Amino acid sequence: MKHRPEPLPARDAASAIGALTEALARLKSAGEIRAFLDDLCTPAELEAMADRWRVVPPLLQGIPYREIHERTKVSVTTVGRVARCLERGAGGYRLAARRMGFVHTST
C-alpha cells in the first residue's frame, strides 16, 4: 500500500473519497464499474477486494472461518476482518448483500 511522507489532512482525504464515491455512483452498469475498477486498481488490489466480497455470503450463512478459508483459500485473517465489518462496520457489506439477494431484508 502507498505510504505518504505526511498523511493528507482529513478534509482533503474526505473530499477525495467523496469524489471517488460520486464517480462510482454515476456509472450505470456492472461493465462500466468493472472498466473503472480495472483502471483504478492494480490486479492485486482487485483480487484483495474480490476476496473480501467472496467471503461475505458464507459469513452471512454462519459458516465457520476455517471452513470458509478451506473453500475459498482466502486467509483466515481476511475472513475475520470481513466478519468484523459485518458486525461493526458501516453496513456496506450487508446493504450490498441484501441487494444481491444474499440476505433477507430483516437481517
C-alpha positions in Angstrom: 0.0 0.0 0.0 1.1 3.5 -0.8 2.6 5.4 2.2 2.8 9.2 2.0 5.6 11.1 3.7 2.8 13.0 5.5 -0.8 12.0 5.7 -3.4 14.0 3.8 -5.3 16.4 6.0 -8.6 14.7 7.0 -10.6 17.3 5.0 -8.6 16.5 1.8 -8.9 12.8 2.3 -12.7 13.0 2.8 -13.0 15.2 -0.3 -11.0 12.7 -2.4 -13.1 9.8 -1.1 -16.3 11.7 -1.8 -15.2 12.4 -5.3 -14.4 8.7 -5.8 -17.8 7.6 -4.5 -19.6 10.1 -6.7 -17.7 8.8 -9.7 -18.8 5.2 -8.8 -22.4 6.3 -8.3 -22.6 7.9 -11.7 -21.6 4.6 -13.5 -24.6 2.9 -15.0 -23.7 -0.8 -15.3 -21.6 -3.6 -14.0 -19.5 -3.3 -17.1 -18.8 0.4 -16.6 -17.9 -0.2 -13.0 -15.6 -3.1 -14.0 -13.8 -0.9 -16.5 -13.4 1.9 -13.9 -12.0 -0.6 -11.3 -9.6 -2.1 -13.8 -8.2 1.4 -14.5 -8.3 2.5 -10.8 -6.8 -0.6 -9.1 -3.9 -2.9 -9.5 -4.6 -6.5 -10.2 -3.6 -7.3 -6.6 -5.9 -4.6 -5.2 -8.8 -6.0 -7.3 -8.1 -9.5 -6.1 -8.0 -8.4 -2.5 -11.4 -6.7 -2.8 -12.8 -9.7 -4.7 -11.6 -12.0 -1.9 -13.3 -9.8 0.7 -16.5 -9.8 -1.2 -16.3 -13.6 -1.8 -16.4 -14.4 1.9 -19.5 -12.3 2.7 -22.1 -14.8 1.6 -20.6 -17.7 3.6 -20.1 -15.5 6.7 -23.8 -14.4 6.5 -24.7 -18.1 6.3 -22.8 -18.7 9.6 -20.1 -20.9 8.1 -17.0 -21.1 10.3 -13.9 -19.1 9.4 -11.7 -22.2 8.8 -14.3 -23.8 6.5 -14.6 -20.5 4.5 -10.8 -20.5 4.3 -10.7 -24.1 3.1 -13.4 -23.4 0.5 -12.1 -20.1 -0.8 -8.4 -20.1 0.1 -9.0 -16.6 1.5 -6.8 -16.1 4.6 -8.5 -16.6 8.0 -7.3 -13.1 8.9 -9.2 -11.6 5.9 -12.2 -13.7 6.8 -12.1 -12.3 10.3 -11.7 -8.7 9.2 -14.7 -9.0 6.9 -16.7 -10.6 9.7 -15.8 -7.7 12.0 -17.0 -5.3 9.3 -20.3 -7.2 9.0 -20.8 -6.9 12.7 -19.4 -3.4 13.4 -18.8 -1.7 10.1 -20.6 1.0 8.2 -23.2 -1.5 6.8 -22.0 -1.5 3.3 -21.4 -5.3 3.0 -24.9 -6.0 4.4 -26.5 -3.5 2.1 -24.8 -4.9 -1.0 -25.5 -8.5 0.1 -29.2 -7.6 0.6 -29.4 -6.0 -2.8 -27.8 -9.1 -4.3 -30.3 -11.3 -2.6 -27.8 -12.9 -0.2 -29.8 -11.9 2.9 -33.3 -11.1 3.7 -34.3 -7.5 4.4 -34.9 -8.3 8.1 -31.1 -9.1 8.6 
